[in-house]
């Protein structure tokens, strides 16, 4: 018997070892769904990344990785309502713009703009998972997209997108990048302001997203240009002195996809940040969008590409010059993330980190107890332009997915509803809700409210589901997961996509309850929530 086992082991060992081999490639995007404006830093063998979040709370998700490919959200830089109470008053696609994440002297720094909250500020933390400090607001820091850079002498420099020096002959949509020293002890900008650039050429538009680096003894400024749309691009400048003058590279833009045409599957590439691995290799993260049959459901996502330096200038993905869907992965230890179960049974007292709120909750209107998520009905609605409705959602991260929940809810008044919501903004979303003995599918597109379908439903408990595939969303209901019925024919997912909704944020899916403008003391109970992507689906 022992001899037979040894023979079998010899036969199967190569297969076992092959199955354990890490992949040689990775697939873009590295963080899918609504994750724009990535900023990255390395501390030892650990990598951390932050994204902008606009009106969503908690704000500025912080991700961790060991290999630049597998990422896990570990917290948020804006995780307490006391940090930024002004976020409750923000409109759609306002609030928190592009952050920069840096590490220096034992502290993590996240600096960003709240465009409707008072300008630019930074927060700090010893642990990037939190807690993070209260904001330090910077006076006289005009513009957006601030960034921090520490020079070799220990001085900290602030760069921002804006104009402190006007040109004699400005052009349309001209912006620029300026620099000033930041005194961290005082928490204020000091000294002279320097205008570093107005763009790589006399027609450069929307110069923003600046990051400063010192590479091989020279200062390099990397910026985004062209606007965060189809003409998006990355350009670079260099100088012998931190205050300039800065010379644009003759190969600008160093990275863009705009020359590839509107039908290329990955476009709007831009707004990047560089990181050097512990082995000396350079990589860049940047935002981009995936087009599927002319639709941009998932908004701006985070992509990765290798970088090398030739004649002092960065070459993005040498040999191809573009961001690839499938590329050779970094020379780092393969470190997959152990994912939580797809079905959230609400077994802990705290919500999972992937859940977000529309603006900052001002009261405790939800709780988890006895394995159920209890949501109080409030007058706020998801159709309100500036509100924090009783809505708990997570990012849609896939073109092909299903999301479902089990609801227990007894209506006390005709204005009370609870159920499932697929949400982009107040003017573009779907909701499948229970109201008394009626289930109703509602579509809101560009502010127009349409009742798609109504069906009678008399059971105490209902399972609600949406399935998205091939650009269409089908909504289901039933007494159990095994007995599901479509409420109506499939609806277009483009209602949630960029081409319909516009704006800077992205699509979400989750649960919702409301008393629709009237007071209520009712509560909706959700047994579980599940989000599951179709593993066997191939993206176009």
SEDOTOR-502888 format. One record per residue (C-alpha): residue in three letters; y negated, z negated, x. Coordinates in steps of 0.2 Angstrom, whole numbers, padded with zeros to 4 digits, always signed. Each point is the difference from the previous one (the first is absolute). Example, Ala and Ser with C-alpha at 12.3 -4.5 7.8 and 13.67 -1.06 7.14 Angstrom:
ALA+0022-0039+0062SER-0017+0003+0006
***
This chain:
UNK+0000+0000+0000UNK-0012-0004+0014UNK+0003+0016+0008UNK-0003+0010-0016UNK-0017-0010-0002UNK-0005+0005+0017UNK+0004+0018-0003UNK-0010+0000-0016UNK-0015-0009+0008UNK+0000+0013+0014UNK+0000+0014-0014UNK-0014-0008-0010UNK-0011-0008+0014UNK-0009+0016+0004UNK-0005+0001-0019UNK-0005-0018-0001UNK-0011+0002+0016UNK-0007+0017-0007UNK-0005-0009-0016UNK-0009-0014+0009UNK-0010+0012+0011UNK-0019+0000-0005UNK-0007+0016-0006UNK-0009+0012+0012UNK-0013+0005-0012UNK-0012-0008-0013UNK-0007+0007-0016UNK-0019+0000-0005UNK-0008-0009-0008UNK+0004-0016+0008UNK-0008-0010-0014UNK+0001+0010-0016UNK-0011-0001-0016UNK-0018-0006+0000UNK-0003-0006+0018UNK-0016+0009+0006UNK-0010-0003+0016UNK+0013-0008+0011UNK-0006-0010+0015UNK+0013-0007+0013UNK+0001-0012+0014UNK+0014-0006+0012UNK+0004-0018+0005UNK+0014+0000+0013UNK+0014+0009-0008UNK-0007-0002-0018UNK-0010+0012-0009UNK-0012-0004-0015UNK-0008+0012-0012UNK-0013-0002-0013UNK-0006+0012-0015UNK-0015+0001-0011UNK+0002-0007-0018UNK-0016+0004-0010UNK+0000-0010-0016UNK+0018-0007+0002UNK+0004-0018+0003UNK+0007-0007+0012UNK-0010+0011+0011UNK+0004+0009+0016UNK+0019-0001+0002UNK+0006-0005+0017UNK+0017+0008+0006UNK+0011-0004+0015UNK+0012+0011+0010UNK+0010-0001+0016UNK+0003+0019+0001UNK-0015+0009-0008UNK+0011+0007-0013UNK+0007-0015-0010UNK-0014-0010-0008UNK+0000-0015-0011UNK-0015-0008-0009UNK-0003-0018+0006UNK-0016-0005-0008UNK-0018+0005-0004UNK-0016-0003+0009UNK-0009-0004-0017UNK+0013-0011-0008UNK-0011-0013-0008UNK-0012+0003-0015UNK-0013-0012+0009UNK-0001+0013+0015UNK-0008+0014-0010UNK-0004-0006-0018UNK-0011+0016-0002UNK+0015+0011-0001UNK+0001-0004-0018UNK-0015+0011-0003UNK+0005+0015+0009UNK+0002+0017-0009UNK+0015+0012+0003UNK+0002+0006+0018UNK-0014-0012+0006UNK+0003-0017+0008UNK+0009-0001+0017UNK-0001+0016+0011UNK+0008+0004+0017UNK+0005-0015+0010UNK+0002-0002+0019UNK+0014-0012+0006UNK-0002-0007+0018UNK+0007-0014+0010UNK-0010-0009+0014UNK+0001-0017+0008UNK+0014-0007-0011UNK-0009+0006-0017UNK+0003+0014-0011UNK-0016+0008-0007UNK-0001+0011-0016UNK-0017+0008-0002UNK-0005+0010-0016UNK-0012+0005-0012UNK-0002-0005-0018UNK-0011+0013-0007UNK-0005-0009-0015UNK+0001-0017+0006UNK-0014-0002+0013UNK+0006+0011+0015UNK+0010-0003+0016UNK+0010-0016+0004UNK+0014-0006+0011UNK+0014-0013-0002UNK+0011-0008+0013UNK+0018-0007+0001UNK+0011-0007+0013UNK+0015+0006-0010UNK-0002+0018-0008UNK+0010-0006-0015UNK-0014-0012-0003UNK-0009-0011-0004UNK-0015+0010+0003UNK-0018-0007+0002UNK-0014+0002-0012UNK-0011+0015+0003UNK-0013+0001+0014UNK-0013+0011-0007UNK-0010+0011+0012UNK-0019+0002-0004UNK-0008+0017+0004UNK+0017+0009+0002UNK-0004+0015-0010UNK+0013+0013-0005UNK+0019-0001-0002UNK+0016+0000+0010UNK-0004-0014+0013UNK+0011-0001+0016UNK+0001-0013+0014UNK+0003+0003+0019UNK+0001-0012+0014UNK-0005+0006+0017UNK+0007-0006+0016UNK-0015-0012+0003UNK+0005-0009-0016UNK-0015+0007-0011UNK+0004+0005-0018UNK-0007+0016-0006UNK-0002+0005-0018UNK+0001+0018-0006UNK-0005+0006-0017UNK-0002+0016-0010UNK-0018+0003-0004UNK-0016+0006+0008UNK-0012-0011+0009UNK-0009+0015+0008UNK-0005+0015-0010UNK+0001+0018+0007UNK-0015+0012-0001UNK+0011+0012-0010UNK+0013-0009-0010UNK+0013+0010-0009UNK+0009-0002-0017UNK+0012-0016-0001UNK-0005-0005+0018UNK+0005-0017+0005UNK+0003-0008+0017UNK+0008-0014+0010UNK-0011-0014+0008UNK+0004-0015+0011UNK-0007-0017+0003UNK+0006-0016+0009UNK+0008-0013-0011UNK-0002-0019+0005UNK+0015-0008-0007UNK-0006-0018+0003UNK-0015+0004-0011UNK+0009+0012-0012UNK-0014+0012+0002UNK-0005+0017+0007UNK-0012-0002+0015UNK-0009+0012+0012UNK-0004+0018-0002UNK+0008+0012-0012UNK+0006+0017+0007UNK+0003+0016-0009UNK+0016+0007+0008UNK+0003+0016-0009UNK-0004+0009-0016UNK+0016+0010+0001UNK+0008+0013+0011UNK-0011+0014-0005UNK-0016+0004-0010UNK+0010+0002-0016UNK+0011-0015+0001UNK+0001-0009-0016UNK+0004-0018-0005UNK+0002-0007+0018UNK+0009-0017-0003UNK+0015-0011+0005UNK-0005-0003+0018UNK+0011-0008+0013UNK-0004-0003+0018UNK+0012-0001+0014UNK-0001-0001+0019UNK+0014+0011+0008UNK+0001+0005+0018UNK-0017-0008+0004UNK-0010+0010-0013UNK-0005-0004-0018UNK+0007+0010-0014UNK-0007+0000-0017UNK+0011+0007-0014UNK-0007+0003-0017UNK+0005+0008-0017UNK-0010+0015-0006UNK+0000+0013-0014UNK+0002-0013-0014UNK+0016-0008-0006UNK+0006+0016-0008UNK+0007+0017+0004UNK-0013+0002+0015UNK+0005-0017+0008UNK+0001+0000+0019UNK+0000-0011+0015UNK-0012+0003+0014UNK-0003-0009+0017UNK-0014-0003+0012UNK-0001-0008+0017UNK-0013-0009+0011UNK-0001-0009+0017UNK-0010-0013-0008UNK+0004-0010-0016UNK-0018+0004-0007UNK+0001+0018+0003UNK-0004+0014+0001UNK+0016+0006-0008UNK+0007+0018+0003UNK+0010+0008-0013UNK+0017+0008+0005UNK+0000+0019+0001UNK+0017+0000-0009UNK-0007-0009-0015UNK+0007-0003-0013UNK+0014-0008+0010UNK+0010-0001-0017UNK-0002+0008-0017UNK+0011+0009-0012UNK-0014+0009-0009UNK+0004+0016+0009UNK+0018+0000-0006UNK-0005+0005-0018UNK+0000-0008-0017UNK+0019+0002-0002UNK+0005-0009+0015UNK+0010-0016-0006UNK-0010-0012+0011UNK-0019+0001+0000UNK-0016-0010+0000UNK+0005-0007+0017UNK-0013-0011+0008UNK-0007-0018+0003UNK+0011-0005+0014UNK+0003-0014+0012UNK+0009-0001+0017UNK+0012-0012+0007UNK+0009-0001+0017UNK+0018-0006+0000UNK+0007-0013+0012UNK+0007+0015+0009UNK-0016+0009+0003UNK+0002+0013-0014UNK-0014+0004-0012UNK+0002+0002-0019UNK-0013+0003-0014UNK+0000-0005-0018UNK-0010+0009-0012UNK-0002+0003-0019UNK+0007+0016-0008UNK+0006+0006-0017UNK+0016+0009-0006UNK-0002+0014-0012UNK+0015+0003-0011UNK-0002+0016-0011UNK-0019-0001+0001UNK-0001-0019-0005UNK-0004-0015+0010UNK+0008-0014-0009UNK+0001-0013+0014UNK-0018+0001+0006UNK-0004-0003+0018UNK+0015-0007+0011UNK+0002-0006+0018UNK+0007+0013+0012UNK+0006-0002+0019UNK-0001+0013+0014UNK+0002-0001+0019UNK-0015+0003+0012UNK-0001+0004+0018UNK-0016+0002+0011UNK-0004+0016+0010UNK-0016+0002+0010UNK-0006-0017-0008UNK+0002+0006-0018UNK+0013-0004-0013UNK+0013+0013-0005UNK+0007-0004-0017UNK+0019+0004-0001UNK+0000+0012+0015UNK+0008+0016-0003UNK-0003+0000-0019UNK-0017-0007-0002UNK+0003-0007-0017UNK+0008-0014-0009UNK+0018+0003-0005UNK+0011-0006-0014UNK+0014-0003+0012UNK-0003-0004+0018UNK+0008-0008+0015UNK-0002-0019-0002UNK-0009-0011+0013UNK+0010-0007+0015UNK+0001-0017-0007UNK+0014-0012-0006UNK+0006+0006-0017UNK-0005-0014-0012UNK+0004+0003-0018UNK-0007-0012-0013UNK+0011-0010-0012UNK-0007+0005-0017UNK-0001-0011-0015UNK+0011+0004-0015UNK-0007+0014-0010UNK+0001-0011-0016UNK-0012-0015+0001UNK+0008-0013-0011UNK-0015-0012+0002UNK+0010-0013+0008UNK-0014-0008+0011UNK-0017-0008-0005UNK-0010+0013+0009UNK-0001+0019-0003UNK+0006+0012+0013UNK-0012+0007+0012UNK+0001+0017-0006UNK-0009-0004-0017UNK-0018+0002-0002UNK-0014-0004-0013UNK-0014+0011-0006UNK-0014-0009+0008UNK+0000-0019+0003UNK+0008-0012-0013UNK-0013-0013-0005UNK+0012-0011-0009UNK+0019-0004+0000UNK+0006+0012-0013UNK+0018+0002+0006UNK+0014-0011+0006UNK+0018+0001+0005UNK+0012-0013-0008UNK+0018+0000-0005UNK+0003+0017+0007UNK-0013+0008-0010UNK-0018+0007+0003UNK-0011-0007-0013UNK-0017+0010-0003UNK-0013-0007-0011UNK-0008+0013-0012UNK-0019+0002+0003UNK-0014+0010-0007UNK-0001+0011+0016UNK+0008+0017-0001UNK+0006+0013+0012UNK-0012+0012-0007UNK-0015-0011+0005UNK-0010+0007+0015UNK-0004-0017+0007UNK+0013-0013-0004UNK+0015-0010+0006UNK+0013+0003-0014UNK+0016-0009-0001UNK+0009+0013+0010UNK+0012-0002+0015UNK+0004+0016+0009UNK+0007+0007+0016UNK-0003+0016+0009UNK+0010+0016-0005UNK+0007+0005+0016UNK+0011+0015-0004UNK-0001+0016-0010UNK+0017-0003-0008UNK+0003-0018-0006UNK+0004-0011-0015UNK-0009-0016-0005UNK+0006-0012-0014UNK-0003-0017-0007UNK+0007-0011-0013UNK-0013-0008-0012UNK+0001-0014-0013UNK-0015+0000-0011UNK-0004-0004-0018UNK-0017+0006-0006UNK-0011-0012-0009UNK-0014+0012-0004UNK-0001+0019-0002UNK-0011+0001+0016UNK+0013-0008+0011UNK+0010+0012+0012UNK+0011-0002+0015UNK+0011+0011+0010UNK+0001+0013+0014UNK-0014+0009+0008UNK-0002+0015+0012UNK-0017-0002+0007UNK-0013+0010+0011UNK-0016-0007-0008UNK-0008-0004-0016UNK-0002+0018-0005UNK+0017+0006+0006UNK+0016-0009-0005UNK+0015-0002-0011UNK+0006-0015-0010UNK+0016-0004-0009UNK-0003-0015-0010UNK+0007-0011-0014UNK-0012-0004-0015UNK+0009-0010-0014UNK+0014+0011-0005UNK-0007+0016+0008UNK+0003+0007+0017UNK-0014+0012+0005UNK-0003+0012+0015UNK-0018+0002+0004UNK-0007+0013+0012UNK-0018-0002+0007UNK-0006+0015+0009UNK-0018+0002+0006UNK-0005-0013-0012UNK+0008+0008-0015UNK+0012-0011-0009UNK+0016+0008-0008UNK+0014-0008-0010UNK+0015+0010+0006UNK+0013-0008-0011UNK+0004-0015-0011UNK+0017-0007-0005UNK+0006-0015-0010UNK+0008-0014+0010UNK+0006-0016-0007UNK+0010-0009+0014UNK-0007-0015+0008UNK+0003+0007+0018UNK-0003+0017+0006UNK+0003+0009+0017UNK-0014+0013+0004UNK+0002+0013+0014UNK-0008+0015+0007UNK+0009+0013+0011UNK-0010+0012+0010UNK+0007+0017+0007UNK-0006+0017+0004UNK-0018-0005-0005UNK+0005-0006-0017UNK+0001-0018-0007UNK+0012-0005-0014UNK-0002-0016-0009UNK+0015-0010-0007UNK+0004-0015-0011UNK+0015-0009-0005UNK+0009-0017-0004UNK+0008+0000+0017UNK+0000+0010+0016UNK+0016+0009-0006UNK-0008+0005-0017UNK-0016+0010+0004UNK-0009+0013-0010UNK-0014+0011+0004UNK-0015-0003-0010UNK-0007+0017+0001UNK+0002+0016+0011UNK-0005-0002+0019UNK-0018-0001+0004UNK-0009+0007+0015UNK-0002-0012+0015UNK-0016+0010+0005UNK-0009-0012-0012UNK+0001-0013+0015UNK-0002+0013+0014UNK-0016+0004+0010UNK-0003+0016-0008UNK-0003-0008-0017UNK-0006-0018+0004UNK-0010+0003+0016UNK-0006-0016+0009UNK+0006-0008+0016UNK+0014-0011-0007UNK+0018+0004-0005UNK+0013-0002-0014UNK+0009-0017-0005UNK+0014-0005-0011UNK+0003-0017-0008UNK-0003-0011-0015UNK-0014-0003-0012UNK-0006-0011-0015UNK-0016+0000-0010UNK-0008-0006-0016UNK-0011+0015+0001UNK-0018-0008-0001UNK+0005-0015-0010UNK+0004-0018+0004UNK+0019-0004+0000UNK+0011-0015+0005UNK+0016+0011+0001UNK+0011+0003+0015UNK+0012+0014+0004UNK+0015-0004+0010UNK+0008+0012+0013UNK+0018-0003+0005UNK+0000+0011+0015UNK-0008+0016+0008UNK+0008+0013+0010UNK-0006+0015+0010UNK+0013+0012+0007UNK-0003+0016+0009UNK+0013+0015-0002UNK+0008+0000+0017UNK+0009+0017-0003UNK-0016+0009-0005UNK-0008+0011+0014UNK-0019+0001+0001UNK-0007+0018-0002
***
